[in-house]
Amino acid sequence: MSNLAALTAQREGLLKKIRAIEASCEGIENENNAKRVQKLNLEQAQYSAQRQEIAAKLAVVDGKLAAINAGIMELGGTGVEKILEAIKNQRWYFFKNKQKVFMDRNTGILWANLDYYPYNVEYSVGAIEEAIIKFAENNDTGFKKWRLPEFDEFCCIMNDKEFPFMKCVDRYWWVLHREELGFYYDFKFEKGDCYWGVEVYNLPCTSCLVEGLDYEKNVAPENKVYTEKERLQFTLDLFTQNELWPIFDDAEVTELYKQIYFEKPKLLAQLQELQAQINELQKVTLLSSDFDYTALLAKYDIKAIDASLIKYYQAVQQWCRELMEKVDYYEEQKVSVIKDFNLISLKLSKKYEVNSNLTEAENTLLRDRQHFFQKNFSLGMNSVKTKILAVKKQADALEYRIDEIDEGENSLRELAELEQEKRASFAFLAENTAKIIKNALRKIEYFEANHTFVMNAINIWENWTEGYRVFKTTYKEDMKHDCEDDGIEEEIWSAWYQDWQQLRYAIELKMQPVIERGLRGSMPTNKEVKTSVPEQLIHILDDYKKQIDKFYKEERKGIYQKFAFQAGGNLQDKFETESSLYKFVAMLQSELQDIIFNCKNAEDRVWILNWANSLLDIQIDEVLKFVANNDLQKISHTILDEFAALKQKNYDIYLADAKAYSEEKARREKAYNSLIFKMRKDLAK
């Protein structure tokens, strides 16, 4: 039996017990009333459970509970009326659950039960006080503030001929009179003389039940404010509010009180607890990546399911239906988020088409980049549904095969063969389908929490992909026509474009790693910034790319023309170009510095520096390669060694100190420019 079935069975058992109490004790005289009270009690339990779960609706639920209780009181009034009638006819009450005290209905004062209290202590004020203290500590009632009675209080109880301890009346008793301790004797209670040898008794009491209340005035027969029933109700409330179980002269009323005010509330509390558990199992909760599928799985008897092929396909069908319901409900609640995600998925779903204007490496870069964005940003809940429905379809097919076998003549053998086929255990199947959902929801939750970053990332992907295609077509054609107009040979301008392409490709390689880092989590900063660190890195990388583009479109030709007709002009042209490009690298590094030292975590600083290092060294590498390829003997080995040493500058050691990092960056920039100047000077000799 599943947990849900077991809880439901327990609930029905409790309802039967409650109905039995109501039928025998609360005047349920017909079947309709019995059903109505049962329904009201069930509603009471349900709304009490809701009150714990939905704090915002507490006031409404309390109103419904009050109405339900009023209905129970109205339909089951006979039992309560019997108890009120018994209270009317009885003044003194002992208690089943508080044996050492008894109560006066007229005053609400509790008195010590003389069967348990040593009322005949020796004549000594200290001994009396000690006896009262011991009684208060050892009576197991929890009642406080025990004391000797006032003279009027004592006379009030002793004058009642039905006082439970009439045999003790004809004695001397210690009482308080105007805060003076004295002892009194006889029915007239004339004050006796205090002399040695008189045996004096004491009877402590406490007003803790009625302290701060007008109980005695409220229950007085001459009170004109309240009806007789209302006056009696005050006494009943005193019992119930203090969890007292009074012993009535009529044993049936005592048992009636027990069932209505002790047994029924306990059953209702159990019913409420069971109802809360049932509601927890049945309620529809919004899915999340923290979705605990085991709570849903608790309703299934896994051992029985795996032992029966029929139970197996039925459970799989039911499981898939439940998951689909949750997915549908999730989609309803997240309709706007899903819509945005679907738009992104549409953009990314297009198959990458190889561009003939791009090299194989460039096509590979753009294709892999698109695949990365598809994997991390494309979702579509339809794919999740398709996978779940595929599982259900297999369970449906299993059911169909069994039906087909049942129609044949070899069902025993064929059923045996079918039963022996390998299939995933139900628990593993449930875990796997839950994983499918959780992986999808994890993307949606990230999208929802980082909506701006995700949308910007998609825009970056679109703009950079299109921008590179423009670079390979429009920018190349523009350079060609511009150079041809000035009579510059293709061999020369195509070499420029080759250098330009090399730089652009190196920059393109840097975009995706930044997005990947952004997806792994935030990069905390010391000062608050409007955009995330990954977005800042993309921004300065884009600026660097634009500076490179502007240089090759507007300045590269001018440098060539400056040295075209000089001896060794081609060498001077190269060094002038690299020197100009290094200025952009220096600007990039300055912007990086602000981002690096605003990062709170050292590991993020190291990551940024490692990410940028190849770009920071690209102009140094280009000069060294150029010198090596052209075998420039005029440049001294000392200068070349110093230039190569620039690559060995390790910025990692300065990451803890922004000032030291800035000084080292300035030294490197100065050294680069100085060494370029020395190289050009050597070439001019």
C-alpha positions in Angstrom: 0.0 0.0 0.0 1.4 3.4 -0.9 2.0 6.2 1.6 -1.0 8.1 0.3 -3.3 5.1 0.5 -2.1 4.3 4.1 -2.7 7.9 5.2 -6.1 8.0 3.6 -7.0 4.8 5.4 -5.9 6.2 8.7 -7.9 9.3 8.0 -11.1 7.3 7.4 -10.5 5.4 10.6 -10.3 8.6 12.6 -13.4 10.0 10.9 -15.3 6.8 12.0 -14.2 7.3 15.6 -15.2 11.0 15.5 -18.5 10.2 13.9 -19.2 7.6 16.6 -18.5 10.2 19.4 -20.8 12.7 17.7 -23.6 10.2 17.1 -23.6 9.0 20.8 -22.6 12.2 22.6 -23.6 15.2 20.5 -27.2 14.4 19.7 -26.8 13.3 16.1 -30.3 11.9 15.6 -30.4 11.4 11.8 -28.0 10.3 9.1 -27.9 13.6 7.3 -26.8 15.4 10.4 -24.1 12.8 11.0 -22.8 13.2 7.4 -22.8 17.0 7.8 -20.8 16.9 11.1 -18.4 14.5 9.4 -17.9 16.9 6.5 -17.5 19.9 8.8 -14.8 18.1 10.9 -12.9 17.2 7.7 -13.1 20.7 6.5 -11.9 21.9 9.9 -8.8 19.7 9.5 -8.2 20.8 5.9 -8.4 24.5 6.7 -6.2 24.1 9.8 -3.6 22.5 7.6 -3.9 25.4 5.1 -3.5 27.9 7.9 0.0 26.5 8.6 0.9 26.5 4.9 -0.6 29.8 3.7 0.0 32.5 6.2 -1.4 35.2 3.9 -4.9 33.6 4.1 -4.9 33.2 7.9 -7.7 35.6 8.6 -10.0 34.0 6.0 -9.2 30.5 7.2 -9.9 31.5 10.9 -13.3 32.8 9.8 -14.1 29.5 8.1 -13.0 27.5 11.2 -15.2 29.6 13.4 -18.2 29.0 11.1 -17.4 25.2 11.0 -17.2 25.1 14.8 -20.5 27.0 15.1 -22.0 24.4 12.8 -20.7 21.5 14.9 -22.1 23.2 18.0 -25.5 23.7 16.4 -25.8 20.2 15.1 -24.3 18.5 18.1 -25.7 20.7 20.8 -27.4 18.0 22.8 -24.1 16.7 24.4 -23.1 20.2 25.4 -26.5 21.0 26.9 -26.2 17.8 29.1 -22.9 19.0 30.4 -24.3 22.6 31.1 -27.2 21.1 32.9 -24.9 19.0 35.1 -22.8 22.1 35.9 -26.0 23.9 37.0 -26.8 21.1 39.5 -23.4 20.7 40.9 -21.2 23.1 42.9 -18.1 21.1 43.9 -15.8 19.4 41.4 -12.9 17.0 41.7 -10.9 16.2 38.6 -9.8 13.0 36.9 -6.5 14.5 35.8 -5.9 16.8 38.8 -6.6 14.6 41.8 -5.1 16.7 44.6 -7.4 19.7 44.1 -11.1 20.4 44.0 -13.0 23.5 42.8 -15.9 25.7 43.9 -18.1 26.4 40.9 -19.4 29.6 42.5 -15.9 31.3 42.9 -13.6 29.3 40.6 -11.2 29.0 43.6 -9.2 25.7 43.8 -8.9 24.1 47.2 -6.5 21.4 48.4 -8.0 18.0 48.5 -7.8 17.0 52.2 -7.4 13.4 51.2 -3.9 14.4 49.9 -3.1 17.4 52.1 -1.7 17.1 55.7 -4.2 19.7 57.1 -3.6 18.8 60.7 0.0 20.1 61.0 1.4 21.2 64.4 0.5 24.7 65.7 3.3 26.8 64.1 3.1 29.5 61.4 6.3 28.2 60.0 5.0 24.7 59.8 1.9 25.8 58.0 3.9 27.8 55.5 6.2 24.8 54.9 3.2 22.5 54.4 1.6 24.8 51.8 5.0 25.1 50.0 5.4 21.4 49.9 1.9 20.9 48.6 2.4 23.5 45.8 5.7 21.8 44.8 4.4 18.2 45.0 0.8 18.2 43.8 1.7 17.7 40.2 -1.0 20.2 39.0 1.1 23.1 37.9 -1.2 25.5 39.8 0.6 28.4 41.5 0.0 31.0 44.3 -1.2 28.7 47.0 -2.3 30.5 50.2 -4.4 30.4 53.3 -8.0 31.6 52.6 -9.5 34.9 53.6 -12.2 34.7 56.4 -15.0 35.4 53.9 -13.8 32.8 51.4 -13.6 30.2 54.2 -17.0 30.9 55.5 -18.5 30.7 52.0 -17.4 27.1 51.6 -18.0 25.9 55.2 -21.6 27.2 55.1 -22.5 24.9 52.3 -23.9 21.7 53.7 -22.7 19.8 50.6 -19.1 20.8 51.2 -17.1 17.6 50.4 -15.3 17.5 53.7 -18.2 18.2 56.2 -16.6 15.8 58.7 -13.8 18.3 59.1 -16.0 21.4 59.7 -16.3 21.2 63.5 -12.7 22.1 64.1 -10.3 25.1 64.5 -9.0 26.4 61.1 -6.3 28.9 60.3 -7.5 31.7 58.1 -6.6 35.3 57.2 -8.6 38.2 58.4 -7.5 41.7 57.4 -4.1 40.2 56.8 -4.0 38.9 60.4 -3.5 35.2 61.0 -6.3 33.7 63.3 -8.2 30.5 63.9 -11.9 30.0 63.9 -14.3 27.4 65.2 -17.9 26.2 65.0 -20.5 26.8 62.3 -20.9 30.4 63.5 -17.1 30.8 63.0 -16.7 33.0 66.0 -13.1 34.0 66.4 -11.5 31.8 69.0 -8.8 32.7 71.4 -5.3 31.8 70.6 -3.9 29.6 73.3 -1.6 26.6 73.5 -2.9 23.1 73.2 -5.6 23.8 70.6 -5.4 21.6 67.5 -5.7 24.0 64.5 -6.1 22.9 60.9 -5.4 24.6 57.6 -6.9 24.4 54.1 -4.9 26.2 51.4 -6.4 27.6 48.2 -5.5 29.4 45.0 -7.3 31.8 42.7 -5.0 31.3 39.8 -7.7 30.0 37.4 -9.8 33.2 37.8 -7.1 35.8 38.5 -7.8 38.9 36.5 -11.3 37.7 35.6 -14.8 38.7 36.8 -15.7 35.0 37.0 -17.6 35.1 40.4 -19.7 38.0 39.2 -20.3 36.5 35.8 -21.6 33.2 37.2 -23.7 34.7 40.0 -27.4 33.7 39.7 -28.4 37.4 40.2 -26.3 38.6 37.2 -28.7 40.2 34.7 -26.2 40.7 31.9 -25.9 37.0 31.0 -28.5 34.3 30.4 -28.4 31.1 32.5 -26.8 29.2 29.7 -24.1 31.9 29.2 -23.4 31.9 33.0 -23.0 28.1 32.9 -20.8 28.4 29.8 -18.3 30.5 31.9 -17.7 27.5 34.1 -17.4 25.1 31.2 -14.9 27.4 29.5 -12.9 27.4 32.7 -12.7 23.7 32.6 -11.8 23.4 28.9 -9.4 26.3 28.8 -7.4 24.8 31.6 -7.6 21.3 30.3 -9.5 20.1 33.4 -11.5 16.8 33.3 -14.2 17.4 36.0 -15.9 14.5 37.8 -19.7 15.0 37.6 -22.2 13.4 40.0 -23.5 11.6 36.9 -20.8 9.2 35.6 -22.3 9.3 32.1 -21.8 13.1 31.9 -18.2 12.6 33.1 -17.6 10.2 30.2 -19.5 12.5 27.8 -17.2 15.4 28.8 -14.1 13.2 28.2 -15.2 12.2 24.7 -16.2 15.7 23.6 -13.4 17.7 25.1 -10.5 15.2 25.4 -10.8 12.4 22.9 -12.4 14.3 20.0 -9.8 17.2 19.9 -7.0 14.5 19.9 -8.6 12.8 17.0 -9.1 16.1 15.2 -5.4 16.9 15.7 -4.4 13.6 14.3 -6.9 14.1 11.4 -5.3 17.5 10.8 -1.8 16.1 10.7 -2.8 13.3 8.3 -4.7 15.8 6.1 -1.6 18.0 6.0 0.5 15.0 4.9 -2.0 14.1 2.3 -2.2 17.7 1.0 1.6 17.7 0.9 1.6 14.6 -1.3 -1.2 15.9 -3.5 -0.5 19.6 -3.9 0.9 21.0 -7.1 4.2 22.7 -6.5 6.0 24.8 -9.0 9.0 22.9 -10.5 12.6 24.1 -9.9 16.1 22.8 -10.5 15.9 21.7 -6.8 12.9 19.6 -7.6 12.9 16.6 -5.2 11.5 13.8 -7.3 11.8 11.4 -4.4 8.8 13.2 -2.7 6.7 12.4 -5.7 8.1 8.9 -5.9 7.1 8.3 -2.3 3.5 7.6 -3.5 4.7 4.6 -5.5 5.4 1.1 -4.2 8.7 0.6 -6.0 9.3 -3.0 -4.9 5.8 -4.1 -6.1 6.2 -2.1 -9.4 9.5 -3.8 -10.3 8.0 -7.2 -9.4 5.0 -6.8 -11.8 5.2 -6.0 -15.5 1.6 -4.7 -15.4 2.2 -2.5 -12.4 5.4 -1.3 -14.1 3.8 0.0 -17.3 0.9 1.5 -15.3 3.3 3.3 -12.9 5.4 4.6 -15.8 2.3 5.9 -17.5 1.1 7.6 -14.3 4.6 9.0 -13.6 4.9 10.5 -17.0 1.4 12.0 -16.7 2.3 13.6 -13.3 5.6 15.0 -14.7 3.7 16.4 -17.8 1.2 18.0 -15.5 4.0 19.7 -13.5 5.7 20.8 -16.7 2.4 22.2 -18.1 1.8 24.0 -14.8 5.3 25.4 -14.8 4.9 26.7 -18.4 1.7 28.5 -17.4 3.4 30.2 -14.5 6.5 31.1 -16.5 4.9 31.9 -19.8 6.9 35.2 -20.4 10.2 33.6 -19.6 9.5 30.6 -21.8 8.5 32.9 -24.6 11.8 34.8 -24.4 13.7 31.5 -24.3 11.9 30.2 -27.4 12.8 33.3 -29.3 16.4 32.7 -28.5 16.1 29.1 -29.4 14.7 30.1 -32.8 17.8 32.2 -33.5 20.2 29.5 -32.5 18.4 26.6 -34.1 19.5 27.5 -37.6 22.1 25.2 -39.0 25.5 26.7 -39.5 26.4 27.2 -43.2 30.0 27.2 -44.2 31.1 30.6 -45.6 33.4 30.4 -48.6 34.9 33.8 -47.7 36.2 32.3 -44.4 39.1 30.0 -43.9 38.6 26.5 -42.5 39.8 27.6 -39.1 37.4 30.6 -39.1 34.4 28.5 -40.1 35.3 26.1 -37.4 35.5 28.9 -34.8 32.1 30.3 -35.8 30.4 26.9 -36.0 31.8 25.8 -32.6 30.7 29.1 -31.1 27.2 28.7 -32.4 27.1 25.2 -31.0 28.2 26.5 -27.6 25.4 29.1 -27.6 22.9 26.5 -28.7 23.9 24.1 -25.9 23.9 26.8 -23.1 21.1 29.2 -24.2 18.7 27.2 -26.3 15.9 25.3 -24.4 12.4 24.9 -25.6 10.2 23.0 -23.1 8.9 21.0 -26.1 12.1 19.0 -26.2 11.6 18.1 -22.5 8.0 17.1 -23.2 9.1 15.0 -26.2 11.5 13.0 -24.1 9.0 12.4 -21.3 6.3 11.4 -23.8 8.8 9.1 -25.5 9.1 7.2 -22.2 5.3 7.1 -21.8 5.0 5.8 -25.4 7.2 2.9 -24.6 5.0 2.1 -21.6 1.9 2.3 -23.8 3.6 -0.1 -26.3 4.3 -2.5 -23.4 0.6 -2.4 -22.5 -0.4 -3.0 -26.2 2.0 -6.0 -26.4 0.4 -7.6 -23.4 -3.0 -7.1 -24.9 -1.8 -8.6 -28.1 -0.3 -11.6 -26.4 -3.6 -12.1 -24.4 -5.4 -12.6 -27.8 -3.0 -15.3 -28.9 -2.7 -19.0 -28.2 0.8 -19.0 -26.7 0.3 -16.3 -24.1 2.1 -18.1 -21.2 5.3 -18.5 -23.2 5.1 -15.1 -24.8 4.3 -13.4 -21.5 7.3 -15.2 -19.9 9.6 -14.0 -22.7 8.3 -10.5 -22.4 8.8 -10.6 -18.6 12.4 -11.6 -19.1 13.3 -8.6 -21.3 15.6 -6.1 -19.8 14.2 -2.7 -18.8 15.2 0.1 -16.5 14.1 -0.2 -12.9 11.2 2.2 -12.1 13.4 4.1 -9.6 16.1 4.7 -12.2 13.6 5.7 -14.8 12.1 8.2 -12.4 15.5 9.6 -11.6 16.5 10.0 -15.2 13.2 11.7 -16.3 13.6 14.1 -13.3 17.2 14.8 -14.4 15.9 15.8 -17.9 13.5 18.3 -16.3 16.0 19.6 -13.8 18.7 20.3 -16.4 16.2 22.2 -18.5 14.9 24.2 -15.5 18.4 25.0 -14.4 18.9 26.9 -17.7 15.5 28.7 -17.3 16.4 29.7 -13.7 19.7 31.1 -14.8 18.1 32.9 -17.6 15.5 34.4 -15.2 18.1 35.4 -12.7 20.5 36.8 -15.3 18.2 38.0 -17.9 20.2 41.0 -18.9 23.5 39.1 -19.2 21.8 36.4 -21.3 20.2 38.8 -23.7 23.4 40.8 -24.0 25.3 37.5 -24.7 23.0 36.6 -27.5 23.3 40.0 -29.0 27.1 39.8 -28.7 27.0 36.4 -30.5 24.9 37.8 -33.3 26.9 41.1 -33.7 30.3 39.5 -33.5 29.4 36.7 -36.0 27.9 39.2 -38.5 30.8 41.6 -37.8 33.4 39.0 -38.7 31.6 38.2 -42.0 31.6 41.9 -42.8 35.3 42.1 -42.0 36.0 39.2 -44.4 34.0 40.7 -47.3 33.2 44.5 -47.1 36.3 45.6 -45.2 38.5 43.5 -47.4 36.9 44.9 -50.6 37.1 48.5 -49.2 40.9 48.1 -48.6 41.4 46.6 -52.0 39.6 49.5 -53.8 41.2 52.2 -51.7 44.7 50.8 -52.3 44.2 50.2 -56.0 43.1 53.8 -56.4 46.5 54.9 -55.1 48.3 52.4 -57.2 49.4 50.1 -54.3 50.0 46.6 -55.4 47.9 43.7 -54.3 51.0 41.9 -52.9 51.4 44.8 -50.4 47.8 45.5 -49.4 47.0 41.7 -49.1 49.9 41.4 -46.7 48.4 44.2 -44.6 45.0 42.5 -44.7 46.7 39.2 -43.6 48.1 41.0 -40.5 44.8 42.6 -39.8 43.0 39.2 -40.1 45.5 37.6 -37.7 44.7 40.2 -35.1 41.0 40.0 -35.7 41.0 36.2 -35.4 43.0 36.5 -32.1 40.4 38.9 -30.7 37.5 36.6 -31.9 39.0 33.7 -29.9 38.7 35.8 -26.7 34.9 36.3 -26.8 33.5 32.9 -26.0 35.8 32.2 -22.9 34.3 35.4 -21.3 30.7 34.1 -21.9 31.7 30.7 -20.5 33.1 32.4 -17.4 29.9 34.4 -17.0 27.8 31.3 -17.1 29.9 29.7 -14.2 28.8 32.4 -11.8 29.2 36.0 -10.8 32.6 37.8 -10.4 32.1 40.0 -7.2 33.5 43.5 -7.3 34.6 45.9 -4.6 32.7 48.9 -6.0 29.2 48.5 -7.4 29.1 48.5 -11.2 26.2 48.8 -13.7 27.3 45.9 -15.8 28.9 42.5 -14.8 32.6 41.9 -15.1 32.2 39.6 -18.2 30.2 42.3 -20.0 32.9 44.9 -19.2 35.5 42.6 -20.6 33.5 42.1 -23.8 33.1 45.9 -24.0 36.8 46.7 -23.8 37.6 43.8 -26.2 35.1 45.3 -28.7 36.7 48.7 -28.3 40.1 47.2 -29.0 38.7 45.4 -32.1 37.3 48.7 -33.4 40.6 50.5 -32.8 42.4 47.8 -34.8 39.8 48.1 -37.6 40.1 51.9 -37.7 43.9 51.7 -37.9 43.9 49.4 -40.9 41.1 51.3 -42.6 42.4 54.8 -42.0 46.1 54.8 -41.0 47.9 51.8 -42.4 48.2 53.1 -45.9 49.6 56.5 -44.6 52.5 54.7 -42.8 53.4 52.8 -46.0 53.3 56.0 -48.0 55.6 57.8 -45.5 58.4 55.3 -45.9 57.7 53.9 -49.4 60.6 55.7 -51.2 63.2 55.6 -48.4 66.1 53.1 -48.2 65.0 50.3 -46.0 61.6 51.9 -45.9 59.8 48.5 -45.7 61.5 47.8 -42.4 60.8 51.2 -40.9 57.2 50.8 -42.1 56.8 47.5 -40.2 58.3 48.9 -36.9 56.2 52.1 -37.2 53.1 49.9 -37.7 53.8 47.6 -34.7 54.6 50.7 -32.5 51.2 52.2 -33.4 49.4 48.9 -32.8 51.1 48.6 -29.4 49.5 51.8 -28.3 46.1 50.1 -28.6 47.5 47.2 -26.5 48.6 49.7 -23.9 45.1 51.2 -23.8 43.5 47.8 -23.5 45.8 47.0 -20.6 44.9 50.2 -18.8 41.2 49.5 -19.1 41.8 45.9 -17.9 43.7 47.3 -14.9 40.5 49.1 -13.6 38.5 45.9 -14.0 41.1 43.6 -12.5 41.6 45.6 -9.3 37.8 46.1 -8.8 37.4 42.3 -8.6 37.0 41.1 -5.0 38.5 37.6 -5.5 42.1 37.0 -6.3 41.2 34.0 -8.5 39.1 36.3 -10.8 42.0 38.7 -11.2 44.3 35.8 -12.2 41.7 34.5 -14.6 41.4 37.9 -16.4 45.1 38.3 -16.6 45.6 34.8 -18.1 42.8 35.4 -20.5 44.3 38.7 -21.8 48.0 37.6 -21.8 48.2 36.5 -25.4 46.7 39.8 -26.6 49.2 41.8 -24.4 52.1 39.9 -26.0 50.9 39.8 -29.6 52.9 42.9 -30.8 56.1 41.6 -29.1 55.6 38.2 -30.8 55.0 39.9 -34.1 58.2 42.0 -34.0 60.4 39.0 -32.9 58.9 36.9 -35.8 59.5 39.6 -38.3 63.1 40.0 -37.2 63.7 36.3 -37.4 62.0 35.9 -40.8 64.0 38.8 -42.3 67.4 37.9 -40.8 68.1 41.5 -39.7 71.8 41.3 -38.8 72.0 45.0 -38.1 69.9 44.8 -35.0 72.2 43.8 -32.1 71.6 40.6 -30.2 71.6 42.6 -26.9 68.5 44.6 -28.1 66.8 41.5 -29.3 67.4 39.7 -26.0 66.0 42.7 -24.1 63.0 42.8 -26.4 62.4 39.0 -25.9 62.7 39.5 -22.2 59.6 41.7 -22.2 57.5 38.6 -22.6 58.9 37.3 -19.3 57.4 40.2 -17.3 55.1 38.4 -15.0 52.2 40.6 -13.9 50.8 37.9 -11.6 53.2 39.0 -8.8 51.7 42.5 -8.9 48.0 41.5 -8.7 47.8 42.3 -5.0 48.9 45.9 -5.5 47.3 48.1 -8.1 50.1 50.8 -7.8 52.9 48.2 -8.4 50.9 46.7 -11.3 50.5 50.2 -12.9 54.2 51.0 -12.4 55.2 47.7 -14.0 52.9 48.3 -16.9 54.3 51.7 -17.5 57.9 50.4 -17.3 57.0 47.7 -19.9 55.4 50.2 -22.3 58.4 52.5 -22.0 60.8 49.6 -22.6 58.9 48.5 -25.7 59.0 51.9 -27.2 62.7 52.4 -26.3 63.7 49.0 -27.9 61.6 49.7 -31.0 63.5 53.0 -31.4 66.8 51.3 -30.9 66.0 48.7 -33.5 65.0 51.4 -36.0 68.2 53.3 -35.2 70.3 50.2 -35.9 68.5 49.7 -39.2 69.2 53.2 -40.3 73.0 52.8 -39.9 
